Amino acid sequence: MPIRKVVPTFREAVADIPDGATLFLDGFGGPGGMPHFLILALWEHGAKNLTIISNTAGIAMAAGFGMPGSKRYIDHSILIENGQVRKVIASFPVTANPSVMSAAERAWREGKLEIETVPQGTLVERIRAGGAGIAAFYTPTGVGTLLEQGKEKRVFNGREYVLETALTADYAFIRAWRADRLGNLVYRGTSRNFNAVMATAARITIAEVDEVVEPGVLDPDHVHTPAVYVKRIVVRPQDETPILAETYERLRQQRAGQGNLSSR
């Protein structure tokens, strides 16, 4: 039986995501490595009570961090603004500028969002442990701070460590450069940061890629994520208009207008 991992549309790729699902979303801060079209498809899909595990909770739309030129792309914020997210586990849930409030910070202040802050190195190690089948590990990071509260501590060689548990997810949204039809992935630039480790720790990994090639085209020495970790592949269109923040704002206003009409 041939392997069929390439999905025709982003809508089909996320169609089975249920309410209450846990998702990995990459994106170091700005658009690099961020699966924009999968995020937009999930916004249109509307699944709620989601838990998002990511390096940020969507700070690029608010702060413009990492945005090239005058462009502004969507990020996790559109899911939070739409009331789809119950909890975020992230290293940078708010912007570095106290005068610029992200959607996550606004929702948290309103009591609509739970936030768990995790140091960046601990976050990636918790995900790596989840992918490797390791239940938990000890780290000195966070000892003596608020982050140690409620966690088991032990002393090794005279130094205190806290116990951190592994993270896994129902789905991972991955942004890669190239894929072959089997699901082998190659990242480019900063896209490799969290994507590669997240792909190993999710039950279903969906890859958003620029190009799909035939098996055998990718140099095996250049494959970053082996096909065994990837269940679905969707190709990004060249037209970036749908993922621009301005386009999202028009869609959001149209949706709000339709809601007002239906409620009359």
N, C-alpha and C positions, 0 to 999 in steps of 0.2 A: 504494500500500500504506500503510495507516495506521501511524503511529509508535506502537509499544507499549513504553514504558519503565517503566510502573508494574508492579511485581512484587508478587504477593499476600502473600508472607511473607518475613521476614528470612532464614529457612532457605534458601529458593530463591534469594535474592539473593546468598548467599555460597557456594552449592553447588559452584561450579566452581573455587574457590580451591585450588590444589595445594600440596603440601609444597614448601618452598623459596621461596615467593612473597615479594615485597617490598611492604609496605603503608604508605601514609600514614594516620595517625590524628590528627585534630585534638583540641583540648582544651588551652586555655591553661594550665590547672593544675587547676581544679575542673571541675564538670559543664558549664559554659557552652561550647557548641560541640562537645561530645563525643557521638559516635554510639553511645550505650550499647547499643541493641538490636542493632546490627550486630556490636559486640564480643561480646555474649552469644551471638549466633548462630554466630560464628566459634569461640567456646569449645566450643559443642555440636558443631560440625562437626569440630573436632579437627585441622585442618591443622598440620603441624609444620615445624621448621627455618625459621621465618619471620624476616624482617628488618622491624622496625618503625621508621619515621621519624616523629618527633613532637616537639613542644616539650618534653614530659616523657616519662618512662618509666613513668608511673602513680604519682603521689605523693598523689593525693586520698584514696584509700582508706586510706592509712597515716597521713596527716597531717590529714585532714579539711579540707584547703585548699579554700576556695570553696564548701563545702557549705552549702546553705540550711537554717536551723533545725536540727532534730535529725536530718535525713535524711542518709544515707550511700549514695552510688551506687557502682556498679562502675566500674572503669576498666581500663587496659591490664594492671593487675596480675593479673587472672584468667587472662590468656593466658600470662603468665610463670610463675605458680604451677603452671599445668597443663603446663609443659614444652614449650610450643609455639613459643617464641621463641628463636632462636639469637643474634640481634644487635639492639641498639637504637642508633639514631643520634638523639641528643636534646641539648637545651640544659640541661635540668634532670633528670638521671637519678636523683637522690637527693633526699630531703627536706632542708629547711633546718635541721631539728633533728637533731643527731647522735645523740640518744637514740631517735629514731623511724626505724626502718629500713623502707624500701620493699621490695616483692617483687623489684624489679630489683637493688637493692643486695645483698639477701640471695643472690640467684642469682649475682651477679657474684663475691661473696666465696667462694662455693662452687665457682667455676670453671665454672658452667653457662651463663653469659651473657657475650657480648662487648659492651662499651659503647664507642661513639665519641662523645665530647663535642664539641659545636659551639656557638660563641657564637650567641645568638639571632638577631642581625641577619644573620650569615653563613648560618645555617640557612635562613632564609626566602629569602635571595637565591639560595642554591644551588637551592632548589626552583623559584623564579621562573625562574632560568636554564634549568632542565630543561624547563619548560613553554614557554619561548621558543626552544628549540633552540640555546642558547648552551652550548658545551662546558665552559667554565671562565672564571674572572675573577680579577683581582688585588684583594686587600683588605689594608689595614694592620692589621686586627684579628688579634690573635694573634702578631704579630711580637715576638720577644724572650721568648716563653713556650714551654711544652711543646707548645702547639698548632701550632707551626711545624715540628716535627720531621718529616722525611721529605717536606717540601713544597718546591717550587721557589720561590726568592725573586728578586725583581728590584727595582731602584731606579728610581723615577720622580720627577723633580724633586727629587732629593736625599732622598727618603723610601723606606724599605723596605716592600715589599708581599709577601705570600705568595699562591701560586696555589691557588685552591679550585675543585674540580670540581663540575659540576651534579649534582643528584639527580633521579632519576625513579623511578617505582614501577609495579608491575604493577596494583595496585588503590589507590584512595583511598576511605576511608570518610568521607563528608561529612555534617555535621549542619546542616540549613538550616531556616528557618521555613516558607516556602511554596514550592511548585513548581507549574508548570503541566504538563500532560501531555506537553509537548514536552521538558521538562527544564530550563527556565529557573528559576533559583533566586534567592530573596531570603533574606538572613540577618537576624537580629535581635540587637542588642547585641553581646556579645563573640564571638558565633558567627562573626563575619566574619573573625576574626584570621588563622588559618592555612587555614581551609577554602577560601577563594576561590583562593588561590595553589596549593594542593594539587590542586584540581580540574583545573588546566591541565596538570599534569605526570605524570598517571597514564594508563596504557593503558585501564583501565576504572574509571570513577568511579561509585560507588554512593551515592546521596543518601538520608539518613534525614530525613524532614520531618514537620512537624506537620499539613500540609494540602496537598492537591493540588486545583488549580482548573483550569478550562477555559482553553485558549489565548485570549489577548486580555484576560483579567481583570487580569493583572499589568501595571502601568504600565511600559513599556519603559525609562523613565528610572530606575526603581527596581530593575531586574534587576542583580544583582551577578555572577552566573555565567551566561553564555549557555548555551543548551541543547546546543550543539555539544560541550561538554566532559562531558556527563552521559549515561551509558549506562543506568542503572537508578535507579528511585525506589521507596522503600518508605515507607509512612505509619506513624508511631509511634502505638501505642494510647494512650488516655488513662490507662489503668491503669499506673502506674509500678512496681507491685509486683515484676515480674520483674527489674528492674534495681537494686533495692535491695540493698545489701551483705548484709543479713541473709538475704534470699531466696537469694542466691548461695551463702552459707555452708551453708544447708540442702541445696541441690542438690549442692554439693561433697561434703558428708558422706554423702549418699545414694549418690553415685557411688562414693565410697571404700568404702562398705559393700557395694555390689554387687560391687566388685572383689575384696574379701576373700572373699565367698561363692563367687565363681567360681573362686578359686584353691585352694579346699579340695578 
